[in-house]
């Protein structure tokens, strides 16, 4: 399969591009996860101030 170096380079390039795209997906998901955790903490603090238990769950779901 890896007889000539050209096919080896193209396979390496495709592997690198797939890896970079997957890392971009991972970074996007980590940012979304971080934002959701921050909003959840913010809602919990708001819930402690308002003392309204239904409102926070209505906003989450």
DSSP file (Angstrom, degrees, kcal/mol; ACC not computed):
  #  RESIDUE AA STRUCTURE BP1 BP2  ACC     N-H-->O    O-->H-N    N-H-->O    O-->H-N    TCO  KAPPA ALPHA  PHI   PSI    X-CA   Y-CA   Z-CA
    1    1 A X              0   0    0      0, 0.0     2,-0.5     0, 0.0     3,-0.3   0.000 360.0 360.0 360.0 -42.0    0.0    0.0    0.0
    2    2 A X        +     0   0    0      1,-0.2     3,-0.0     5,-0.1     6,-0.0  -0.398 360.0 126.1-103.6  56.1    2.8    2.4    0.9
    3    3 A X        +     0   0    0     -2,-0.5     2,-0.3     1,-0.1    -1,-0.2   0.961  68.7  41.8 -77.3 -53.3    5.1    1.6   -2.0
    4    4 A X  S >> S-     0   0    0     -3,-0.3     4,-1.2     1,-0.1     3,-0.5  -0.743  80.8-130.5 -97.4 146.0    5.6    5.1   -3.4
    5    5 A X  H 3> S+     0   0    0     -2,-0.3     4,-2.2     1,-0.2     5,-0.1   0.701 101.1  68.9 -67.1 -18.7    6.1    8.1   -1.0
    6    6 A X  H 3> S+     0   0    0      2,-0.2     4,-2.2     1,-0.2    -1,-0.2   0.934 100.8  44.6 -67.1 -44.6    3.4   10.2   -2.8
    7    7 A X  H <> S+     0   0    0     -3,-0.5     4,-2.3     1,-0.2    -1,-0.2   0.864 111.8  54.6 -66.7 -34.3    0.6    8.0   -1.6
    8    8 A X  H  X S+     0   0    0     -4,-1.2     4,-2.2     2,-0.2    -1,-0.2   0.915 109.2  47.5 -63.4 -42.3    2.1    7.9    1.9
    9    9 A X  H  X S+     0   0    0     -4,-2.2     4,-2.6     2,-0.2    -2,-0.2   0.903 111.5  49.8 -66.1 -41.0    2.2   11.8    1.9
   10   10 A X  H  X S+     0   0    0     -4,-2.2     4,-2.6     2,-0.2    -1,-0.2   0.895 111.2  49.3 -66.1 -38.2   -1.4   12.0    0.7
   11   11 A X  H  X S+     0   0    0     -4,-2.3     4,-2.3     2,-0.2    -1,-0.2   0.905 112.1  48.8 -64.8 -40.6   -2.5    9.5    3.4
   12   12 A X  H  X S+     0   0    0     -4,-2.2     4,-2.4     2,-0.2    -2,-0.2   0.896 111.5  49.9 -64.4 -40.4   -0.7   11.5    6.0
   13   13 A X  H  X S+     0   0    0     -4,-2.6     4,-2.6     2,-0.2    -2,-0.2   0.919 111.2  47.7 -65.2 -43.9   -2.3   14.8    4.8
   14   14 A X  H  X S+     0   0    0     -4,-2.6     4,-2.3     1,-0.2    -1,-0.2   0.893 112.3  50.4 -64.9 -38.0   -5.8   13.3    4.9
   15   15 A X  H  X S+     0   0    0     -4,-2.3     4,-2.2     2,-0.2    -1,-0.2   0.910 111.1  48.8 -63.8 -42.0   -5.1   12.0    8.4
   16   16 A X  H  X S+     0   0    0     -4,-2.4     4,-2.5     2,-0.2    -2,-0.2   0.901 111.6  48.8 -66.0 -40.8   -3.9   15.4    9.5
   17   17 A X  H  X S+     0   0    0     -4,-2.6     4,-2.3     2,-0.2    -1,-0.2   0.903 112.1  48.3 -67.2 -39.7   -6.9   17.2    8.0
   18   18 A X  H  X S+     0   0    0     -4,-2.3     4,-2.1     1,-0.2    -1,-0.2   0.886 112.4  50.1 -66.2 -37.0   -9.3   14.7    9.7
   19   19 A X  H  X S+     0   0    0     -4,-2.2     4,-2.2     2,-0.2    -2,-0.2   0.913 111.0  48.2 -66.4 -42.6   -7.4   15.2   13.0
   20   20 A X  H  X S+     0   0    0     -4,-2.5     4,-2.0     1,-0.2    -2,-0.2   0.895 111.9  49.2 -66.9 -38.8   -7.6   19.0   12.7
   21   21 A X  H  X S+     0   0    0     -4,-2.3     4,-2.1     1,-0.2    -1,-0.2   0.896 111.4  49.7 -67.0 -38.3  -11.3   19.0   11.9
   22   22 A X  H  X S+     0   0    0     -4,-2.1     4,-2.3     1,-0.2    -2,-0.2   0.884 109.9  50.7 -67.8 -36.9  -12.0   16.6   14.8
   23   23 A X  H  X S+     0   0    0     -4,-2.2     4,-2.5     2,-0.2    -1,-0.2   0.870 108.6  52.1 -68.4 -34.3  -10.0   18.9   17.2
   24   24 A X  H  X S+     0   0    0     -4,-2.0     4,-2.3     2,-0.2    -2,-0.2   0.905 109.9  49.1 -66.8 -39.0  -12.0   21.9   16.0
   25   25 A X  H  X S+     0   0    0     -4,-2.1     4,-2.5     2,-0.2    -2,-0.2   0.916 111.2  50.2 -62.3 -42.0  -15.2   19.9   16.7
   26   26 A X  H  X S+     0   0    0     -4,-2.3     4,-2.4     1,-0.2    -2,-0.2   0.903 110.4  49.0 -63.7 -41.4  -13.9   19.1   20.2
   27   27 A X  H  X S+     0   0    0     -4,-2.5     4,-2.2     2,-0.2    -1,-0.2   0.898 111.0  50.3 -66.2 -39.2  -13.0   22.7   20.9
   28   28 A X  H  X S+     0   0    0     -4,-2.3     4,-2.3     1,-0.2    -2,-0.2   0.929 112.7  46.3 -62.7 -44.7  -16.5   23.8   19.8
   29   29 A X  H  X S+     0   0    0     -4,-2.5     4,-2.5     1,-0.2    -2,-0.2   0.874 111.2  51.7 -67.2 -36.2  -18.1   21.3   22.0
   30   30 A X  H  X S+     0   0    0     -4,-2.4     4,-2.5     2,-0.2    -1,-0.2   0.893 110.1  49.2 -67.5 -37.8  -15.9   22.2   25.0
   31   31 A X  H  X S+     0   0    0     -4,-2.2     4,-2.5     2,-0.2    -2,-0.2   0.919 112.4  48.0 -65.0 -43.1  -16.8   25.9   24.5
   32   32 A X  H  X S+     0   0    0     -4,-2.3     4,-2.4     2,-0.2    -2,-0.2   0.906 112.3  49.5 -62.4 -41.6  -20.5   25.0   24.4
   33   33 A X  H  X S+     0   0    0     -4,-2.5     4,-2.2     2,-0.2    -2,-0.2   0.915 111.5  48.8 -63.1 -43.8  -20.1   22.8   27.5
   34   34 A X  H  X S+     0   0    0     -4,-2.5     4,-2.3     1,-0.2    -2,-0.2   0.911 112.1  48.5 -62.7 -44.0  -18.3   25.6   29.4
   35   35 A X  H  X S+     0   0    0     -4,-2.5     4,-2.6     1,-0.2    -1,-0.2   0.892 110.6  51.1 -64.7 -39.9  -20.9   28.2   28.4
   36   36 A X  H  X S+     0   0    0     -4,-2.4     4,-2.2     2,-0.2    -1,-0.2   0.894 110.4  49.0 -66.0 -38.6  -23.7   25.8   29.5
   37   37 A X  H  X S+     0   0    0     -4,-2.2     4,-2.4     2,-0.2    -2,-0.2   0.915 111.8  49.1 -65.7 -42.2  -22.0   25.3   32.9
   38   38 A X  H  X S+     0   0    0     -4,-2.3     4,-2.4     1,-0.2    -2,-0.2   0.916 112.5  47.2 -63.2 -42.7  -21.6   29.0   33.4
   39   39 A X  H  X S+     0   0    0     -4,-2.6     4,-2.6     2,-0.2    -1,-0.2   0.869 110.6  53.0 -66.8 -35.2  -25.2   29.7   32.5
   40   40 A X  H  X S+     0   0    0     -4,-2.2     4,-2.2     2,-0.2    -2,-0.2   0.921 110.8  46.0 -64.6 -43.9  -26.3   26.9   34.9
   41   41 A X  H  X S+     0   0    0     -4,-2.4     4,-2.3     2,-0.2    -2,-0.2   0.899 112.7  51.4 -64.0 -40.4  -24.3   28.4   37.7
   42   42 A X  H  X S+     0   0    0     -4,-2.4     4,-2.3     1,-0.2    -2,-0.2   0.911 110.5  48.2 -62.6 -42.3  -25.8   31.8   36.9
   43   43 A X  H  X S+     0   0    0     -4,-2.6     4,-2.6     2,-0.2    -1,-0.2   0.871 109.7  52.9 -65.9 -36.7  -29.3   30.4   36.9
   44   44 A X  H  X S+     0   0    0     -4,-2.2     4,-2.0     2,-0.2    -2,-0.2   0.915 110.5  46.7 -64.9 -41.5  -28.6   28.7   40.3
   45   45 A X  H  X S+     0   0    0     -4,-2.3     4,-1.7     2,-0.2    -2,-0.2   0.904 113.7  48.7 -65.2 -40.0  -27.5   32.0   41.7
   46   46 A X  H  X S+     0   0    0     -4,-2.3     4,-2.7     1,-0.2     5,-0.3   0.880 109.4  53.5 -64.4 -37.8  -30.5   33.7   40.3
   47   47 A X  H  X S+     0   0    0     -4,-2.6     4,-3.1     1,-0.2     5,-0.5   0.870 106.0  52.3 -66.1 -37.1  -32.7   30.9   41.7
   48   48 A X  H  < S+     0   0    0     -4,-2.0    -1,-0.2     2,-0.2    -2,-0.2   0.871 112.7  45.8 -66.2 -35.5  -31.2   31.5   45.2
   49   49 A X  H  < S+     0   0    0     -4,-1.7    -2,-0.2     1,-0.1    -1,-0.2   0.917 123.3  33.2 -72.3 -42.7  -32.1   35.2   44.9
   50   50 A X  H  < S-     0   0    0     -4,-2.7    -2,-0.2    -5,-0.1    -3,-0.2   0.793  89.7-146.8 -83.8 -29.0  -35.6   34.7   43.5
   51   51 A X     <  +     0   0    0     -4,-3.1     2,-0.6    -5,-0.3    -3,-0.1   0.878  51.8 136.7  59.7  40.9  -36.3   31.4   45.5
   52   52 A X     >  -     0   0    0     -5,-0.5     4,-0.9    -6,-0.1    -1,-0.2  -0.907  31.9-177.0-120.2 100.8  -38.4   30.2   42.5
   53   53 A X  H  > S+     0   0    0     -2,-0.6     4,-1.1     1,-0.2    -1,-0.1   0.824  78.2  54.2 -71.1 -32.6  -37.6   26.6   41.8
   54   54 A X  H  > S+     0   0    0      1,-0.2     4,-2.2     2,-0.2    -1,-0.2   0.853  99.3  61.9 -71.9 -32.9  -39.9   26.1   38.8
   55   55 A X  H  > S+     0   0    0      1,-0.2     4,-1.5     2,-0.2    -1,-0.2   0.888 102.4  48.9 -63.4 -41.7  -38.4   29.0   36.8
   56   56 A X  H  X S+     0   0    0     -4,-0.9     4,-1.6     1,-0.2    -1,-0.2   0.903 113.3  46.5 -67.2 -40.8  -34.8   27.6   36.7
   57   57 A X  H  X S+     0   0    0     -4,-1.1     4,-2.2     1,-0.2    -1,-0.2   0.841 108.8  55.6 -71.4 -31.1  -36.0   24.2   35.5
   58   58 A X  H  < S+     0   0    0     -4,-2.2    -1,-0.2     1,-0.2    -2,-0.2   0.845 109.4  47.7 -66.9 -32.3  -38.3   25.8   32.9
   59   59 A X  H  < S+     0   0    0     -4,-1.5    -2,-0.2    -5,-0.2    -1,-0.2   0.827 111.3  50.0 -77.3 -31.2  -35.3   27.6   31.5
   60   60 A X  H  <        0   0    0     -4,-1.6    -2,-0.2     1,-0.2    -3,-0.1   0.940 360.0 360.0 -72.0 -46.1  -33.1   24.5   31.4
   61   61 A X     <        0   0    0     -4,-2.2    -1,-0.2    -5,-0.1    -2,-0.2   0.440 360.0 360.0 -97.7 360.0  -35.6   22.3   29.6
